[in-house]
Amino acid sequence: MRGKRIRLQHAPALLAPILLALASYRLPMPVSELKVFPDCKGRPAYYVCPRCGLTMEREFMNFCDRCGQRLDWRGYKNAKIVYSSSDFQPD
């Protein structure tokens, strides 16, 4: 078959950032934020994924169920508490 050949001389330079981004999901990132919803009954609180910034439905999972980031739970007790509404003042 005759057609255009793909030149592989630039392939390593193009693949390197992609491979690094894919590998970074496997390096554990510390869970450092706890989001509190004061407007809801009981003031539920959920930990926040350090990569995607979304709340996680379950605690102590190995990976974020939304973006796949590997999680490190060693410092979760020192997590920064973030309130969902800006006008809320903690008791």
Backbone as XML, in Angstrom:
<?xml version="1.0"?>
<chain id="A" units="angstrom">
  <residue number="1" name="MET">
    <atom name="N" x="0.833" y="-1.170" z="0.000"/>
    <atom name="CA" x="0.000" y="0.000" z="0.000"/>
    <atom name="C" x="0.880" y="1.236" z="0.000"/>
  </residue>
  <residue number="2" name="ARG">
    <atom name="N" x="0.489" y="2.144" z="-0.841"/>
    <atom name="CA" x="1.197" y="3.409" z="-0.865"/>
    <atom name="C" x="0.325" y="4.460" z="-0.199"/>
  </residue>
  <residue number="3" name="GLY">
    <atom name="N" x="0.914" y="5.188" z="0.618"/>
    <atom name="CA" x="0.196" y="6.243" z="1.334"/>
    <atom name="C" x="1.204" y="7.081" z="2.091"/>
  </residue>
  <residue number="4" name="LYS">
    <atom name="N" x="0.703" y="7.946" z="2.881"/>
    <atom name="CA" x="1.593" y="8.788" z="3.666"/>
    <atom name="C" x="2.174" y="7.983" z="4.809"/>
  </residue>
  <residue number="5" name="ARG">
    <atom name="N" x="3.450" y="8.130" z="4.979"/>
    <atom name="CA" x="4.121" y="7.474" z="6.082"/>
    <atom name="C" x="4.167" y="8.427" z="7.273"/>
  </residue>
  <residue number="6" name="ILE">
    <atom name="N" x="3.984" y="7.862" z="8.417"/>
    <atom name="CA" x="4.072" y="8.666" z="9.630"/>
    <atom name="C" x="5.543" y="8.715" z="10.046"/>
  </residue>
  <residue number="7" name="ARG">
    <atom name="N" x="6.018" y="9.900" z="10.220"/>
    <atom name="CA" x="7.415" y="10.050" z="10.631"/>
    <atom name="C" x="7.492" y="9.901" z="12.144"/>
  </residue>
  <residue number="8" name="LEU">
    <atom name="N" x="8.269" y="8.950" z="12.571"/>
    <atom name="CA" x="8.384" y="8.656" z="13.991"/>
    <atom name="C" x="9.507" y="9.417" z="14.676"/>
  </residue>
  <residue number="9" name="GLN">
    <atom name="N" x="10.166" y="10.292" z="13.956"/>
    <atom name="CA" x="11.276" y="11.006" z="14.569"/>
    <atom name="C" x="10.812" y="11.971" z="15.651"/>
  </residue>
  <residue number="10" name="HIS">
    <atom name="N" x="9.569" y="12.474" z="15.563"/>
    <atom name="CA" x="9.042" y="13.402" z="16.562"/>
    <atom name="C" x="8.138" y="12.703" z="17.581"/>
  </residue>
  <residue number="11" name="ALA">
    <atom name="N" x="7.917" y="11.429" z="17.424"/>
    <atom name="CA" x="7.009" y="10.705" z="18.299"/>
    <atom name="C" x="7.425" y="10.749" z="19.772"/>
  </residue>
  <residue number="12" name="PRO">
    <atom name="N" x="8.700" y="10.549" z="20.126"/>
    <atom name="CA" x="9.054" y="10.616" z="21.551"/>
    <atom name="C" x="8.760" y="11.976" z="22.171"/>
  </residue>
  <residue number="13" name="ALA">
    <atom name="N" x="8.978" y="13.038" z="21.440"/>
    <atom name="CA" x="8.715" y="14.371" z="21.979"/>
    <atom name="C" x="7.222" y="14.601" z="22.171"/>
  </residue>
  <residue number="14" name="LEU">
    <atom name="N" x="6.405" y="13.999" z="21.338"/>
    <atom name="CA" x="4.961" y="14.156" z="21.463"/>
    <atom name="C" x="4.373" y="13.223" z="22.516"/>
  </residue>
  <residue number="15" name="LEU">
    <atom name="N" x="4.958" y="12.057" z="22.683"/>
    <atom name="CA" x="4.425" y="11.079" z="23.623"/>
    <atom name="C" x="4.869" y="11.321" z="25.057"/>
  </residue>
  <residue number="16" name="ALA">
    <atom name="N" x="5.983" y="11.973" z="25.256"/>
    <atom name="CA" x="6.508" y="12.167" z="26.610"/>
    <atom name="C" x="5.522" y="12.883" z="27.526"/>
  </residue>
  <residue number="17" name="PRO">
    <atom name="N" x="4.933" y="14.031" z="27.139"/>
    <atom name="CA" x="3.972" y="14.677" z="28.054"/>
    <atom name="C" x="2.733" y="13.827" z="28.326"/>
  </residue>
  <residue number="18" name="ILE">
    <atom name="N" x="2.312" y="13.082" z="27.346"/>
    <atom name="CA" x="1.139" y="12.224" z="27.524"/>
    <atom name="C" x="1.451" y="11.102" z="28.506"/>
  </residue>
  <residue number="19" name="LEU">
    <atom name="N" x="2.608" y="10.487" z="28.353"/>
    <atom name="CA" x="2.997" y="9.402" z="29.255"/>
    <atom name="C" x="3.207" y="9.908" z="30.678"/>
  </residue>
  <residue number="20" name="LEU">
    <atom name="N" x="3.777" y="11.100" z="30.826"/>
    <atom name="CA" x="3.956" y="11.672" z="32.162"/>
    <atom name="C" x="2.625" y="11.979" z="32.821"/>
  </residue>
  <residue number="21" name="ALA">
    <atom name="N" x="1.678" y="12.487" z="32.052"/>
    <atom name="CA" x="0.355" y="12.773" z="32.604"/>
    <atom name="C" x="-0.341" y="11.491" z="33.036"/>
  </residue>
  <residue number="22" name="LEU">
    <atom name="N" x="-0.240" y="10.448" z="32.242"/>
    <atom name="CA" x="-0.850" y="9.176" z="32.596"/>
    <atom name="C" x="-0.196" y="8.565" z="33.826"/>
  </residue>
  <residue number="23" name="ALA">
    <atom name="N" x="1.101" y="8.680" z="33.937"/>
    <atom name="CA" x="1.814" y="8.125" z="35.080"/>
    <atom name="C" x="1.520" y="8.913" z="36.356"/>
  </residue>
  <residue number="24" name="SER">
    <atom name="N" x="1.237" y="10.211" z="36.235"/>
    <atom name="CA" x="0.999" y="11.023" z="37.431"/>
    <atom name="C" x="-0.274" y="10.616" z="38.150"/>
  </residue>
  <residue number="25" name="TYR">
    <atom name="N" x="-1.209" y="9.998" z="37.479"/>
    <atom name="CA" x="-2.426" y="9.520" z="38.131"/>
    <atom name="C" x="-2.125" y="8.349" z="39.066"/>
  </residue>
  <residue number="26" name="ARG">
    <atom name="N" x="-1.042" y="7.648" z="38.827"/>
    <atom name="CA" x="-0.695" y="6.482" z="39.637"/>
    <atom name="C" x="0.136" y="6.857" z="40.854"/>
  </residue>
  <residue number="27" name="LEU">
    <atom name="N" x="0.668" y="8.091" z="40.888"/>
    <atom name="CA" x="1.397" y="8.543" z="42.064"/>
    <atom name="C" x="0.385" y="9.043" z="43.088"/>
  </residue>
  <residue number="28" name="PRO">
    <atom name="N" x="0.438" y="8.548" z="44.324"/>
    <atom name="CA" x="-0.574" y="8.949" z="45.297"/>
    <atom name="C" x="-0.484" y="10.423" z="45.662"/>
  </residue>
  <residue number="29" name="MET">
    <atom name="N" x="-1.633" y="11.088" z="45.670"/>
    <atom name="CA" x="-1.722" y="12.492" z="46.094"/>
    <atom name="C" x="-2.446" y="12.525" z="47.436"/>
  </residue>
  <residue number="30" name="PRO">
    <atom name="N" x="-1.973" y="13.344" z="48.366"/>
    <atom name="CA" x="-2.609" y="13.375" z="49.686"/>
    <atom name="C" x="-3.983" y="14.042" z="49.648"/>
  </residue>
  <residue number="31" name="VAL">
    <atom name="N" x="-4.910" y="13.464" z="50.382"/>
    <atom name="CA" x="-6.244" y="14.045" z="50.536"/>
    <atom name="C" x="-6.114" y="15.129" z="51.594"/>
  </residue>
  <residue number="32" name="SER">
    <atom name="N" x="-6.361" y="16.375" z="51.208"/>
    <atom name="CA" x="-6.073" y="17.491" z="52.113"/>
    <atom name="C" x="-7.244" y="18.437" z="52.330"/>
  </residue>
  <residue number="33" name="GLU">
    <atom name="N" x="-8.422" y="18.136" z="51.796"/>
    <atom name="CA" x="-9.587" y="19.001" z="51.983"/>
    <atom name="C" x="-10.810" y="18.177" z="52.347"/>
  </residue>
  <residue number="34" name="LEU">
    <atom name="N" x="-11.613" y="18.758" z="53.243"/>
    <atom name="CA" x="-12.883" y="18.179" z="53.659"/>
    <atom name="C" x="-13.945" y="19.235" z="53.431"/>
  </residue>
  <residue number="35" name="LYS">
    <atom name="N" x="-14.896" y="18.950" z="52.560"/>
    <atom name="CA" x="-15.927" y="19.926" z="52.208"/>
    <atom name="C" x="-17.181" y="19.672" z="53.043"/>
  </residue>
  <residue number="36" name="VAL">
    <atom name="N" x="-17.616" y="20.714" z="53.746"/>
    <atom name="CA" x="-18.797" y="20.634" z="54.604"/>
    <atom name="C" x="-19.945" y="21.361" z="53.915"/>
  </residue>
  <residue number="37" name="PHE">
    <atom name="N" x="-21.126" y="20.760" z="53.978"/>
    <atom name="CA" x="-22.331" y="21.352" z="53.403"/>
    <atom name="C" x="-23.248" y="21.792" z="54.547"/>
  </residue>
  <residue number="38" name="PRO">
    <atom name="N" x="-23.085" y="23.026" z="55.043"/>
    <atom name="CA" x="-23.830" y="23.470" z="56.222"/>
    <atom name="C" x="-25.320" y="23.695" z="55.968"/>
  </residue>
  <residue number="39" name="ASP">
    <atom name="N" x="-25.713" y="23.889" z="54.731"/>
    <atom name="CA" x="-27.126" y="24.129" z="54.421"/>
    <atom name="C" x="-27.953" y="22.851" z="54.458"/>
  </residue>
  <residue number="40" name="CYS">
    <atom name="N" x="-27.311" y="21.702" z="54.443"/>
    <atom name="CA" x="-28.021" y="20.419" z="54.458"/>
    <atom name="C" x="-28.215" y="19.955" z="55.903"/>
  </residue>
  <residue number="41" name="LYS">
    <atom name="N" x="-29.247" y="19.185" z="56.120"/>
    <atom name="CA" x="-29.535" y="18.669" z="57.457"/>
    <atom name="C" x="-28.410" y="17.750" z="57.924"/>
  </residue>
  <residue number="42" name="GLY">
    <atom name="N" x="-27.898" y="18.020" z="59.097"/>
    <atom name="CA" x="-26.830" y="17.204" z="59.653"/>
    <atom name="C" x="-25.440" y="17.657" z="59.250"/>
  </residue>
  <residue number="43" name="ARG">
    <atom name="N" x="-25.338" y="18.671" z="58.413"/>
    <atom name="CA" x="-24.041" y="19.192" z="57.933"/>
    <atom name="C" x="-23.111" y="18.081" z="57.448"/>
  </residue>
  <residue number="44" name="PRO">
    <atom name="N" x="-23.487" y="17.388" z="56.396"/>
    <atom name="CA" x="-22.616" y="16.321" z="55.900"/>
    <atom name="C" x="-21.285" y="16.875" z="55.396"/>
  </residue>
  <residue number="45" name="ALA">
    <atom name="N" x="-20.268" y="16.053" z="55.501"/>
    <atom name="CA" x="-18.924" y="16.439" z="55.055"/>
    <atom name="C" x="-18.345" y="15.312" z="54.199"/>
  </residue>
  <residue number="46" name="TYR">
    <atom name="N" x="-17.667" y="15.716" z="53.137"/>
    <atom name="CA" x="-17.070" y="14.749" z="52.219"/>
    <atom name="C" x="-15.647" y="15.184" z="51.900"/>
  </residue>
  <residue number="47" name="TYR">
    <atom name="N" x="-14.755" y="14.223" z="51.754"/>
    <atom name="CA" x="-13.390" y="14.538" z="51.345"/>
    <atom name="C" x="-13.376" y="14.892" z="49.867"/>
  </residue>
  <residue number="48" name="VAL">
    <atom name="N" x="-12.386" y="15.699" z="49.475"/>
    <atom name="CA" x="-12.290" y="16.220" z="48.114"/>
    <atom name="C" x="-11.064" y="15.604" z="47.431"/>
  </residue>
  <residue number="49" name="CYS">
    <atom name="N" x="-11.243" y="15.180" z="46.196"/>
    <atom name="CA" x="-10.135" y="14.644" z="45.410"/>
    <atom name="C" x="-9.139" y="15.763" z="45.116"/>
  </residue>
  <residue number="50" name="PRO">
    <atom name="N" x="-7.848" y="15.535" z="45.339"/>
    <atom name="CA" x="-6.860" y="16.585" z="45.092"/>
    <atom name="C" x="-6.658" y="16.911" z="43.610"/>
  </residue>
  <residue number="51" name="ARG">
    <atom name="N" x="-7.003" y="16.016" z="42.698"/>
    <atom name="CA" x="-6.812" y="16.280" z="41.274"/>
    <atom name="C" x="-8.032" y="16.936" z="40.636"/>
  </residue>
  <residue number="52" name="CYS">
    <atom name="N" x="-9.191" y="16.321" z="40.757"/>
    <atom name="CA" x="-10.372" y="16.843" z="40.052"/>
    <atom name="C" x="-11.178" y="17.824" z="40.891"/>
  </residue>
  <residue number="53" name="GLY">
    <atom name="N" x="-10.986" y="17.853" z="42.213"/>
    <atom name="CA" x="-11.672" y="18.808" z="43.060"/>
    <atom name="C" x="-13.119" y="18.456" z="43.359"/>
  </residue>
  <residue number="54" name="LEU">
    <atom name="N" x="-13.537" y="17.242" z="43.043"/>
    <atom name="CA" x="-14.904" y="16.813" z="43.313"/>
    <atom name="C" x="-14.951" y="16.016" z="44.613"/>
  </residue>
  <residue number="55" name="THR">
    <atom name="N" x="-16.088" y="16.064" z="45.278"/>
    <atom name="CA" x="-16.220" y="15.314" z="46.520"/>
    <atom name="C" x="-16.324" y="13.823" z="46.221"/>
  </residue>
  <residue number="56" name="MET">
    <atom name="N" x="-15.814" y="13.042" z="47.171"/>
    <atom name="CA" x="-15.837" y="11.589" z="47.023"/>
    <atom name="C" x="-16.967" y="11.022" z="47.866"/>
  </residue>
  <residue number="57" name="GLU">
    <atom name="N" x="-17.660" y="10.061" z="47.330"/>
    <atom name="CA" x="-18.807" y="9.481" z="48.021"/>
    <atom name="C" x="-18.395" y="8.586" z="49.176"/>
  </residue>
  <residue number="58" name="ARG">
    <atom name="N" x="-17.221" y="7.996" z="49.082"/>
    <atom name="CA" x="-16.754" y="7.079" z="50.129"/>
    <atom name="C" x="-15.375" y="7.498" z="50.600"/>
  </residue>
  <residue number="59" name="GLU">
    <atom name="N" x="-15.105" y="7.199" z="51.855"/>
    <atom name="CA" x="-13.795" y="7.501" z="52.424"/>
    <atom name="C" x="-12.861" y="6.309" z="52.240"/>
  </residue>
  <residue number="60" name="PHE">
    <atom name="N" x="-11.582" y="6.601" z="52.251"/>
    <atom name="CA" x="-10.506" y="5.612" z="52.260"/>
    <atom name="C" x="-10.491" y="4.706" z="51.035"/>
  </residue>
  <residue number="61" name="MET">
    <atom name="N" x="-10.921" y="5.240" z="49.891"/>
    <atom name="CA" x="-10.795" y="4.500" z="48.633"/>
    <atom name="C" x="-9.353" y="4.653" z="48.157"/>
  </residue>
  <residue number="62" name="ASN">
    <atom name="N" x="-8.859" y="3.691" z="47.424"/>
    <atom name="CA" x="-7.500" y="3.780" z="46.891"/>
    <atom name="C" x="-7.407" y="4.763" z="45.733"/>
  </residue>
  <residue number="63" name="PHE">
    <atom name="N" x="-8.485" y="4.879" z="44.959"/>
    <atom name="CA" x="-8.507" y="5.746" z="43.785"/>
    <atom name="C" x="-9.794" y="6.569" z="43.779"/>
  </residue>
  <residue number="64" name="CYS">
    <atom name="N" x="-9.722" y="7.772" z="43.207"/>
    <atom name="CA" x="-10.917" y="8.598" z="43.029"/>
    <atom name="C" x="-11.837" y="7.891" z="42.037"/>
  </residue>
  <residue number="65" name="ASP">
    <atom name="N" x="-13.122" y="7.827" z="42.363"/>
    <atom name="CA" x="-14.048" y="7.122" z="41.485"/>
    <atom name="C" x="-14.434" y="7.936" z="40.261"/>
  </residue>
  <residue number="66" name="ARG">
    <atom name="N" x="-13.996" y="9.174" z="40.183"/>
    <atom name="CA" x="-14.340" y="10.016" z="39.031"/>
    <atom name="C" x="-13.170" y="10.202" z="38.067"/>
  </residue>
  <residue number="67" name="CYS">
    <atom name="N" x="-11.997" y="10.521" z="38.598"/>
    <atom name="CA" x="-10.864" y="10.793" z="37.691"/>
    <atom name="C" x="-9.799" y="9.704" z="37.710"/>
  </residue>
  <residue number="68" name="GLY">
    <atom name="N" x="-9.818" y="8.820" z="38.701"/>
    <atom name="CA" x="-8.855" y="7.732" z="38.754"/>
    <atom name="C" x="-7.565" y="8.055" z="39.484"/>
  </residue>
  <residue number="69" name="GLN">
    <atom name="N" x="-7.472" y="9.214" z="40.112"/>
    <atom name="CA" x="-6.261" y="9.592" z="40.832"/>
    <atom name="C" x="-6.057" y="8.676" z="42.031"/>
  </residue>
  <residue number="70" name="ARG">
    <atom name="N" x="-4.825" y="8.205" z="42.211"/>
    <atom name="CA" x="-4.501" y="7.391" z="43.375"/>
    <atom name="C" x="-4.427" y="8.307" z="44.596"/>
  </residue>
  <residue number="71" name="LEU">
    <atom name="N" x="-4.984" y="7.877" z="45.714"/>
    <atom name="CA" x="-5.119" y="8.724" z="46.891"/>
    <atom name="C" x="-4.254" y="8.241" z="48.041"/>
  </residue>
  <residue number="72" name="ASP">
    <atom name="N" x="-3.745" y="9.207" z="48.795"/>
    <atom name="CA" x="-2.937" y="8.936" z="49.981"/>
    <atom name="C" x="-3.709" y="9.474" z="51.180"/>
  </residue>
  <residue number="73" name="TRP">
    <atom name="N" x="-4.101" y="8.602" z="52.096"/>
    <atom name="CA" x="-4.949" y="8.980" z="53.223"/>
    <atom name="C" x="-4.165" y="9.184" z="54.517"/>
  </residue>
  <residue number="74" name="ARG">
    <atom name="N" x="-2.844" y="9.209" z="54.457"/>
    <atom name="CA" x="-2.062" y="9.300" z="55.690"/>
    <atom name="C" x="-2.318" y="10.584" z="56.483"/>
  </residue>
  <residue number="75" name="GLY">
    <atom name="N" x="-2.513" y="11.722" z="55.831"/>
    <atom name="CA" x="-2.701" y="12.985" z="56.537"/>
    <atom name="C" x="-4.132" y="13.476" z="56.543"/>
  </residue>
  <residue number="76" name="TYR">
    <atom name="N" x="-5.097" y="12.576" z="56.409"/>
    <atom name="CA" x="-6.491" y="13.005" z="56.278"/>
    <atom name="C" x="-7.015" y="13.693" z="57.538"/>
  </residue>
  <residue number="77" name="LYS">
    <atom name="N" x="-6.445" y="13.403" z="58.707"/>
    <atom name="CA" x="-6.909" y="14.030" z="59.948"/>
    <atom name="C" x="-6.569" y="15.517" z="59.994"/>
  </residue>
  <residue number="78" name="ASN">
    <atom name="N" x="-5.591" y="15.938" z="59.211"/>
    <atom name="CA" x="-5.189" y="17.342" z="59.166"/>
    <atom name="C" x="-5.776" y="18.066" z="57.958"/>
  </residue>
  <residue number="79" name="ALA">
    <atom name="N" x="-6.837" y="17.517" z="57.387"/>
    <atom name="CA" x="-7.433" y="18.096" z="56.183"/>
    <atom name="C" x="-8.022" y="19.471" z="56.480"/>
  </residue>
  <residue number="80" name="LYS">
    <atom name="N" x="-7.874" y="20.360" z="55.528"/>
    <atom name="CA" x="-8.432" y="21.708" z="55.625"/>
    <atom name="C" x="-9.943" y="21.606" z="55.436"/>
  </residue>
  <residue number="81" name="ILE">
    <atom name="N" x="-10.701" y="22.265" z="56.314"/>
    <atom name="CA" x="-12.159" y="22.239" z="56.230"/>
    <atom name="C" x="-12.623" y="23.393" z="55.350"/>
  </residue>
  <residue number="82" name="VAL">
    <atom name="N" x="-13.389" y="23.063" z="54.314"/>
    <atom name="CA" x="-13.892" y="24.045" z="53.364"/>
    <atom name="C" x="-15.414" y="24.000" z="53.415"/>
  </residue>
  <residue number="83" name="TYR">
    <atom name="N" x="-16.054" y="25.167" z="53.501"/>
    <atom name="CA" x="-17.513" y="25.237" z="53.539"/>
    <atom name="C" x="-18.042" y="25.529" z="52.141"/>
  </residue>
  <residue number="84" name="SER">
    <atom name="N" x="-19.144" y="24.884" z="51.788"/>
    <atom name="CA" x="-19.676" y="24.997" z="50.428"/>
    <atom name="C" x="-20.295" y="26.348" z="50.151"/>
  </residue>
  <residue number="85" name="SER">
    <atom name="N" x="-20.900" y="26.993" z="51.134"/>
    <atom name="CA" x="-21.485" y="28.320" z="50.890"/>
    <atom name="C" x="-20.561" y="29.389" z="51.465"/>
  </residue>
  <residue number="86" name="SER">
    <atom name="N" x="-20.372" y="30.453" z="50.717"/>
    <atom name="CA" x="-19.406" y="31.485" z="51.089"/>
    <atom name="C" x="-19.890" y="32.346" z="52.248"/>
  </residue>
  <residue number="87" name="ASP">
    <atom name="N" x="-21.201" y="32.421" z="52.495"/>
    <atom name="CA" x="-21.710" y="33.292" z="53.553"/>
    <atom name="C" x="-21.843" y="32.568" z="54.901"/>
  </residue>
  <residue number="88" name="PHE">
    <atom name="N" x="-21.475" y="31.293" z="54.958"/>
    <atom name="CA" x="-21.592" y="30.528" z="56.190"/>
    <atom name="C" x="-20.415" y="30.812" z="57.111"/>
  </residue>
  <residue number="89" name="GLN">
    <atom name="N" x="-20.693" y="31.013" z="58.371"/>
    <atom name="CA" x="-19.660" y="31.183" z="59.397"/>
    <atom name="C" x="-19.753" y="29.997" z="60.356"/>
  </residue>
  <residue number="90" name="PRO">
    <atom name="N" x="-18.645" y="29.275" z="60.583"/>
    <atom name="CA" x="-18.696" y="28.123" z="61.483"/>
    <atom name="C" x="-19.007" y="28.542" z="62.912"/>
  </residue>
  <residue number="91" name="ASP">
    <atom name="N" x="-19.624" y="27.619" z="63.679"/>
    <atom name="CA" x="-19.972" y="27.877" z="65.079"/>
    <atom name="C" x="-18.740" y="27.990" z="65.952"/>
  </residue>
</chain>
